[in-house]
Amino acid sequence: MVRRSLEKPVYKEKLRVRSYGTASFDSQVFVELKKKYESVVYKRRMGLTNGQAMDWLCRGKRPGQLGQIGREIQYVLDFYEEVRPMMYLSYEREAYFGKEDPNFRVTFDEEIRWRTKQISLEKGVFGTPLLSSDQVLMEVKTPFAVPLWMSGWLSRHQVYRTSFSKYGLAYQQMTEARGWSGNPARGITKAS
């Protein structure tokens, strides 16, 4: 899924488990299906306990009645056959909402870290930094046009739109750290 995503196709999807804080076995987490079609992002998510989510994703034990969102997630699991958690990503987020338009949001992510060992949500926050310590990821999120006041501010500060994937960059860093060569979007080979 990540290699396909890095190819920047018209349609791509990701499956993830989200927790707000370190999870326990009984903590609520969200199994999320993130789809992107022609630059428009759609997110579908289902709340479960961490134990139920791991039983489903790692052992194929479905959590009772799935409902529409659960069936969509199950379709992805069946389609890709061997999908399983492979990487842990964490970050500290500050989120702001528009006063006039609550659908307009700006988020700032710091302390973005990733790891491929001990990926359980119960293990706490640690891992390899994704960005340098002086960098922050800002995302502007809106289903409509960016408000004029924000467009003006972005332009004055020379902030321009770019494509960025936390998971995609972490995957590329992982392949480089392991000495793998080639284009991650096209497949990788172990460097000799």
Phi, psi and omega per residue, in radians:
M1 nan -0.722 -3.109
V2 -1.219 -0.669 3.124
R3 -1.116 -0.719 3.098
R4 -1.098 -0.729 3.141
S5 -1.056 -0.693 -3.131
L6 -1.186 -0.344 3.081
E7 -1.297 -0.176 -3.125
K8 1.015 0.964 3.102
P9 -1.282 2.955 3.099
V10 -1.107 -0.664 3.115
Y11 -2.156 2.330 3.034
K12 -2.585 2.805 3.141
E13 -2.539 2.677 3.106
K14 -2.366 2.606 3.077
L15 -2.092 2.294 -3.123
R16 -2.570 2.864 3.032
V17 -2.038 2.201 -3.091
R18 -1.979 2.360 3.068
S19 -2.266 2.468 3.073
Y20 -1.750 1.550 -3.057
G21 1.794 2.994 3.112
T22 -1.133 2.286 -3.062
A23 -1.645 2.679 2.920
S24 -1.882 3.116 3.141
F25 -1.009 -0.655 -3.068
D26 -1.675 -0.001 -3.133
S27 -1.160 2.611 3.031
Q28 -1.334 2.312 3.020
V29 -2.251 3.013 3.131
F30 -2.187 2.181 2.993
V31 -1.540 2.080 -3.019
E32 -2.068 2.414 3.011
L33 -1.952 2.033 -3.122
K34 -1.903 2.092 -3.135
K35 -2.034 2.507 3.087
K36 -2.301 2.142 3.120
Y37 -2.274 2.108 -3.134
E38 0.843 0.877 3.072
S39 1.225 0.101 3.070
V40 -1.814 2.239 -3.075
V41 -1.710 2.343 3.052
Y42 -2.136 2.309 3.119
K43 -2.145 2.332 3.082
R44 -2.173 2.325 -3.127
R45 -2.510 2.667 -3.063
M46 -2.306 2.205 3.126
G47 -1.447 2.312 3.107
L48 -2.525 2.998 2.932
T49 -1.372 2.754 3.107
N50 -0.990 -0.724 3.121
G51 -1.071 -0.777 3.113
Q52 -1.100 -0.750 -3.132
A53 -1.077 -0.782 -3.128
M54 -1.215 -0.652 3.056
D55 -1.044 -0.703 -3.121
W56 -1.240 -0.900 -3.026
L57 -1.342 -0.550 -3.065
C58 -1.752 -0.452 -3.046
R59 -2.162 0.004 3.086
G60 1.287 0.244 -3.124
K61 -1.552 1.817 -3.081
R62 -1.181 2.485 -3.105
P63 -1.531 1.368 3.063
G64 1.077 -2.484 3.122
Q65 -1.246 2.183 -3.046
L66 -1.461 -0.602 -3.026
G67 1.223 -3.132 -3.064
Q68 -1.068 -0.844 -3.107
I69 -1.144 -0.744 3.103
G70 -1.055 -0.662 3.103
R71 -1.175 -0.629 3.084
E72 -1.129 -0.734 3.104
I73 -1.143 -0.755 3.127
Q74 -1.084 -0.656 3.092
Y75 -1.022 -0.777 3.122
V76 -1.108 -0.751 3.110
L77 -1.059 -0.736 3.135
D78 -1.228 -0.705 -3.091
F79 -1.122 -0.808 -3.097
Y80 -1.523 -0.127 3.040
E81 1.070 -1.008 -3.045
E82 -1.921 0.659 3.097
V83 -1.265 2.333 3.071
R84 -2.747 2.746 3.118
P85 -1.024 2.319 -3.081
M86 -2.224 -0.327 -3.072
M87 -2.607 2.530 3.052
Y88 -1.852 2.291 3.068
L89 -2.200 2.382 3.063
S90 -2.426 2.750 3.098
Y91 -2.861 2.760 3.025
E92 -1.695 2.210 -3.067
R93 -2.126 2.369 2.918
E94 -1.944 2.242 -3.111
A95 -2.103 2.411 3.120
Y96 -2.190 2.494 -3.129
F97 -2.074 2.573 3.121
G98 -1.165 2.435 3.100
K99 -1.181 -0.765 -3.137
E100 -1.487 -0.483 -3.091
D101 -2.335 1.705 -3.117
P102 -1.151 -0.220 3.067
N103 -1.353 -0.265 3.094
F104 -1.544 2.157 -3.121
R105 -2.333 2.624 2.991
V106 -2.279 2.239 3.115
T107 -2.116 2.617 3.079
F108 -2.187 2.102 -3.141
D109 -1.896 2.234 3.095
E110 -2.207 2.945 3.082
E111 0.925 0.740 3.137
I112 -1.305 2.153 -3.097
R113 -2.315 2.636 3.101
W114 -2.398 2.741 3.033
R115 -2.755 2.720 3.130
T116 -2.044 0.016 3.041
K117 -2.077 2.616 -3.110
Q118 0.916 0.933 -3.036
I119 -1.455 0.033 3.102
S120 -1.023 2.451 3.089
L121 -1.195 -0.185 3.141
E122 -1.496 -0.155 -3.035
K123 -1.484 -0.161 3.134
G124 1.573 -3.109 -3.030
V125 -1.690 2.007 2.974
F126 -2.886 2.857 3.112
G127 2.590 -2.994 -3.114
T128 -1.419 2.247 3.095
P129 -1.103 2.402 3.135
L130 -1.449 -0.665 -3.121
L131 -2.099 2.901 3.063
S132 -1.230 2.822 -3.024
S133 -1.123 -0.335 3.140
D134 -1.684 0.150 -3.125
Q135 -1.868 2.529 3.087
V136 -2.326 2.440 3.106
L137 -1.642 2.098 3.082
M138 -1.873 2.293 3.071
E139 -2.139 2.304 3.041
V140 -1.814 2.144 -3.033
K141 -2.174 2.146 3.105
T142 -2.741 2.461 3.081
P143 -1.384 -0.187 -3.102
F144 -2.115 -2.796 3.118
A145 -1.235 2.607 3.057
V146 -1.164 2.315 -3.141
P147 -0.968 2.583 -3.088
L148 -1.000 -0.723 -3.131
W149 -1.083 -0.641 3.137
M150 -1.286 -0.708 3.089
S151 -1.015 -0.748 3.114
G152 -1.095 -0.757 -3.141
W153 -1.120 -0.795 3.128
L154 -1.060 -0.755 -3.139
S155 -1.126 -0.800 3.137
R156 -1.055 -0.595 -3.106
H157 -1.678 0.167 3.106
Q158 0.928 0.821 3.062
V159 -1.814 2.105 -3.049
Y160 -2.124 2.664 -3.124
R161 -1.097 2.417 3.053
T162 -2.586 2.762 3.082
S163 -1.565 2.375 -3.118
F164 -2.643 2.352 3.080
S165 -2.242 2.064 3.095
K166 -1.035 -0.827 -3.125
Y167 -1.142 -0.724 3.140
G168 -1.083 -0.768 3.127
L169 -1.182 -0.693 3.099
A170 -1.081 -0.714 3.107
Y171 -1.083 -0.753 3.115
Q172 -1.137 -0.728 3.089
Q173 -1.086 -0.700 3.130
M174 -1.092 -0.784 -3.123
T175 -1.136 -0.664 3.095
E176 -1.166 -0.726 -3.132
A177 -1.125 -0.526 -3.141
R178 -1.554 0.016 3.100
G179 1.329 0.400 3.090
W180 -1.479 2.513 -3.130
S181 -2.061 3.038 3.140
G182 1.715 3.029 3.118
N183 -1.433 2.026 -3.123
P184 -0.997 -0.468 3.134
A185 -1.268 -0.383 -3.106
R186 -1.856 -0.018 -3.067
G187 1.997 2.793 -3.055
I188 -2.277 2.720 3.066
T189 -2.299 2.610 3.107
K190 -1.288 2.234 3.124
A191 -1.265 2.549 -3.131
S192 -1.584 nan nan
